[in-house]
């Protein structure tokens, strides 16, 4: 019984520390680290492609200290969140080689339909997809 209680306590504290690392963007999306090099964007509700890039850009600047010219790389398209269990999340990294992702050679400046592993753009380009208006609670 004591062993079960200790496991439950450690499991609960681990979950809390992950949630404590979350950033809620100005658009209302949540961004959480998956590990030391990957972070995931969990949309608030809407799932427009540009919103994922916007949130990744904000997280890169505010939490990782990226410069406007640093590149953000998509390392996993839409899928279930590994940090929250939510239905949809997209994963990004500033260092694709650390997770075995080959950057696409496309100089992505406009968003196409879908999210392809290896897509990348600068933090500044990602920020250009942010449509700031009143943030709803």
C-alpha positions, 0 to 999 in steps of 0.5 A, spaced: 500 500 500 505 504 501 509 503 495 502 504 491 502 511 495 509 513 493 508 511 486 502 515 485 505 521 489 511 521 484 506 520 478 502 526 480 508 531 482 511 529 475 505 531 472 504 538 475 511 540 474 510 539 466 504 543 467 508 548 471 512 549 465 507 551 460 506 557 456 499 560 454 500 564 448 497 571 447 492 567 442 490 562 448 494 556 445 498 552 450 505 550 449 509 545 453 516 542 453 516 535 451 523 534 452 530 538 452 529 539 445 522 538 443 516 542 445 508 542 443 503 546 441 496 545 444 491 549 440 485 552 444 480 550 440 481 552 433 486 549 429 488 553 423 495 552 421 498 559 422 496 559 429 501 553 430 506 557 427 504 563 431 504 559 438 511 556 436 514 563 435 512 566 441 514 560 445 521 560 442 522 567 443 519 568 450 521 561 453 527 559 449 530 566 448 531 565 440 532 570 436 528 573 430 532 570 425 532 563 428 529 557 425 523 553 428 522 546 425 516 542 425 518 535 428 511 532 428 504 534 425 497 533 428 497 528 433 495 527 440 499 531 445 504 527 449 504 532 455 496 533 456 493 527 452 489 532 448 486 530 442 491 535 437 498 537 438 503 539 433 511 538 435 516 543 434 524 544 435 529 549 434 534 543 433 531 538 428 538 534 428 537 532 435 531 529 433 533 526 427 529 530 422 531 533 416 529 540 414 526 541 408 529 545 403 523 550 401 524 556 405 517 556 407 514 563 407 507 561 406 503 556 409 501 550 405 495 546 407 497 541 412 503 541 416 509 537 414 515 534 418 521 538 416 517 544 414 521 550 417 521 558 418 524 563 422 521 566 428 519 572 425 516 569 420 512 565 425 510 571 428 507 574 422 501 569 423 499 571 430 493 575 429 492 579 436 486 581 438 482 581 445 484 574 448 478 571 451 479 567 458 
